[in-house]
Amino acid sequence: MAYMIVQRLAVAGTSVIYLSGTAVRDAYRGSGFFKRMFDTAMTAEFGDPAAAEFCLCWRTRNPVIYVLGRAQCRSVVPVIRAETHGAGARINRP
C-alpha cells in the first residue's frame, strides 16, 4: 500500500533524517499513510520526536509530499509556497 525509505545520518554532530523515497498507492492516498509512516519512523528513531532536535531532508519532485514534509518542520530551505492545484498538484512559484 505504501512505503517510506528512511536513512539516518549525522552531520557535524546533528542527527539528520533523510527520506529518499515515499509512495502511497493511489487507492490509499489521502487517508493519512504518509503521516502515520513518518510518525512511526520518528518515534522509532527518537522515542519522543517532539523533544528531538534534528534536520529532516527529503528527495521529492512531488509537491504534495513537499507540503506534507514541510508540515513537520520549523523551517524549510528552499521555501516554496504552499498553494497546490489540481490532481497533479503543482506548486505556484513566485
Residue frames as qw, qx, qy, qz and C-alpha x, y, z in Angstrom:
[[0.000, 0.883, 0.470, 0.000, 0.00, 0.00, 0.00],
 [0.034, 0.979, -0.134, 0.153, 2.78, 2.43, 0.91],
 [0.843, -0.103, -0.159, 0.503, 6.48, 2.70, 1.63],
 [0.061, -0.979, 0.166, -0.100, 8.97, 5.17, 3.04],
 [0.825, 0.163, -0.253, 0.479, 12.75, 4.83, 2.80],
 [0.337, -0.930, 0.087, -0.116, 14.43, 6.44, 5.80],
 [0.753, 0.240, -0.329, 0.517, 18.19, 6.86, 6.28],
 [0.492, -0.858, -0.064, 0.131, 19.83, 8.12, 9.45],
 [0.630, 0.466, -0.149, 0.602, 22.94, 10.28, 9.11],
 [0.444, -0.778, -0.170, 0.411, 24.92, 12.73, 11.22],
 [0.473, 0.637, 0.044, 0.608, 26.45, 16.00, 10.04],
 [0.140, 0.494, -0.361, 0.778, 28.67, 17.92, 12.45],
 [0.045, -0.034, -0.804, 0.592, 27.06, 16.14, 15.39],
 [0.521, 0.162, 0.172, -0.821, 23.48, 16.87, 14.29],
 [0.481, 0.202, 0.853, -0.018, 21.08, 13.98, 13.59],
 [0.339, 0.332, -0.382, -0.793, 19.88, 14.03, 10.00],
 [0.590, 0.270, 0.743, -0.162, 16.87, 12.02, 8.81],
 [0.157, 0.352, -0.548, -0.743, 16.84, 11.58, 5.02],
 [0.691, 0.362, 0.544, -0.309, 13.64, 10.44, 3.32],
 [0.088, -0.384, 0.667, 0.633, 14.91, 9.13, 0.00],
 [0.261, -0.110, -0.777, -0.562, 11.67, 7.59, -1.21],
 [0.334, 0.228, 0.650, -0.643, 7.99, 7.65, -0.35],
 [0.319, -0.057, -0.638, -0.699, 4.98, 6.32, -2.20],
 [0.438, 0.182, 0.680, -0.560, 1.35, 5.62, -1.40],
 [0.183, 0.264, 0.863, 0.390, -0.79, 3.57, -3.74],
 [0.171, -0.247, -0.298, -0.906, -3.46, 5.69, -5.45],
 [0.538, -0.478, -0.621, -0.311, -6.34, 3.87, -3.74],
 [0.614, -0.518, -0.461, 0.376, -4.92, 4.81, -0.30],
 [0.293, 0.236, -0.055, 0.925, -3.90, 8.42, -0.90],
 [0.294, -0.484, -0.069, -0.821, -5.49, 10.97, 1.36],
 [0.786, -0.459, -0.361, -0.203, -6.03, 8.51, 4.19],
 [0.439, -0.836, 0.283, -0.169, -3.07, 9.56, 6.35],
 [0.969, 0.031, -0.052, 0.241, -0.49, 6.92, 5.34],
 [0.479, 0.588, -0.255, 0.600, 2.35, 9.43, 4.92],
 [0.308, -0.695, 0.294, -0.579, 1.76, 10.95, 8.37],
 [0.911, -0.355, 0.133, -0.163, 1.48, 7.52, 10.04],
 [0.887, 0.235, -0.125, 0.376, 4.67, 6.28, 8.36],
 [0.257, 0.666, -0.270, 0.646, 6.51, 9.47, 9.26],
 [0.537, -0.645, 0.244, -0.486, 5.30, 9.43, 12.88],
 [0.983, -0.181, 0.033, 0.013, 6.25, 5.75, 13.25],
 [0.749, 0.388, -0.182, 0.505, 9.75, 6.33, 11.82],
 [0.043, 0.688, -0.285, 0.666, 10.39, 9.38, 14.02],
 [0.736, -0.544, 0.184, -0.359, 9.13, 7.61, 17.17],
 [0.979, 0.001, -0.052, 0.197, 11.36, 4.61, 16.39],
 [0.576, 0.499, -0.204, 0.614, 14.34, 6.94, 15.94],
 [0.067, 0.484, -0.311, 0.815, 13.83, 9.42, 18.78],
 [0.208, -0.330, -0.822, 0.415, 11.24, 7.98, 21.16],
 [0.047, 0.808, 0.442, -0.387, 9.70, 11.44, 21.62],
 [0.512, 0.384, 0.337, 0.691, 10.18, 13.27, 18.32],
 [0.080, -0.931, -0.251, -0.253, 8.57, 16.45, 19.69],
 [0.514, -0.822, 0.157, 0.191, 11.56, 16.86, 22.04],
 [0.788, -0.030, 0.342, 0.511, 14.18, 15.89, 19.44],
 [0.133, 0.849, -0.209, -0.467, 16.36, 18.31, 17.51],
 [0.634, -0.008, 0.661, 0.401, 17.21, 17.03, 14.03],
 [0.223, 0.464, -0.375, -0.771, 17.48, 18.02, 10.41],
 [0.683, 0.342, 0.633, -0.126, 14.91, 16.44, 8.08],
 [0.111, 0.462, -0.545, -0.691, 15.88, 16.13, 4.42],
 [0.686, 0.303, 0.649, -0.124, 13.81, 14.59, 1.67],
 [0.083, -0.212, 0.658, 0.718, 14.16, 13.98, -2.01],
 [0.396, 0.537, 0.727, -0.162, 10.96, 14.59, -3.90],
 [0.039, 0.057, 0.438, 0.896, 9.61, 16.07, -7.08],
 [0.240, -0.574, -0.747, -0.237, 6.07, 15.65, -5.77],
 [0.064, -0.453, 0.146, -0.877, 4.72, 18.94, -4.40],
 [0.736, -0.498, -0.231, -0.396, 2.19, 17.10, -2.22],
 [0.849, -0.207, -0.323, 0.363, 4.99, 15.21, -0.43],
 [0.344, 0.328, -0.203, 0.856, 6.89, 18.50, -0.13],
 [0.382, -0.542, -0.024, -0.748, 3.89, 20.13, 1.60],
 [0.865, -0.408, -0.262, -0.127, 3.38, 17.12, 3.89],
 [0.760, -0.012, -0.300, 0.576, 7.06, 17.07, 4.84],
 [0.133, 0.467, -0.116, 0.866, 7.15, 20.82, 5.35],
 [0.591, -0.613, -0.187, -0.490, 4.34, 20.49, 7.92],
 [0.874, -0.338, -0.267, 0.226, 6.78, 18.56, 10.13],
 [0.635, 0.120, -0.123, 0.754, 9.41, 21.31, 10.17],
 [0.232, -0.750, -0.244, 0.570, 10.12, 24.61, 11.92],
 [0.198, 0.773, -0.255, -0.545, 11.81, 26.00, 8.80],
 [0.827, 0.289, 0.452, 0.170, 12.38, 24.75, 5.25],
 [0.028, 0.717, -0.421, -0.555, 15.01, 25.55, 2.63],
 [0.029, 0.138, 0.198, 0.970, 14.24, 26.26, -0.16],
 [0.312, 0.370, 0.538, -0.690, 10.97, 27.98, 0.72],
 [0.091, -0.181, -0.739, -0.642, 8.21, 27.02, -1.70],
 [0.439, -0.093, 0.163, -0.879, 4.75, 28.47, -1.23],
 [0.381, 0.039, 0.865, -0.325, 2.01, 26.12, -0.03],
 [0.644, 0.415, 0.102, -0.635, -0.56, 26.62, -2.80],
 [0.202, -0.096, 0.911, 0.345, -1.16, 23.49, -4.88],
 [0.587, 0.344, 0.039, -0.731, -3.80, 22.98, -7.53],
 [0.744, 0.338, -0.393, -0.422, -5.41, 20.15, -9.46],
 [0.991, -0.122, 0.012, -0.059, -4.90, 16.39, -9.44],
 [0.767, 0.376, -0.244, 0.460, -1.24, 16.83, -10.40],
 [0.526, -0.813, -0.130, 0.212, -0.79, 19.28, -7.51],
 [0.603, 0.440, -0.063, 0.662, 1.73, 21.71, -8.95],
 [0.416, -0.590, -0.280, 0.632, 3.40, 24.43, -6.89],
 [0.246, 0.929, 0.162, 0.224, 2.92, 28.10, -7.74],
 [0.660, -0.149, -0.086, 0.731, 6.32, 29.74, -7.72],
 [0.068, -0.832, -0.167, 0.525, 6.82, 33.47, -7.07]]
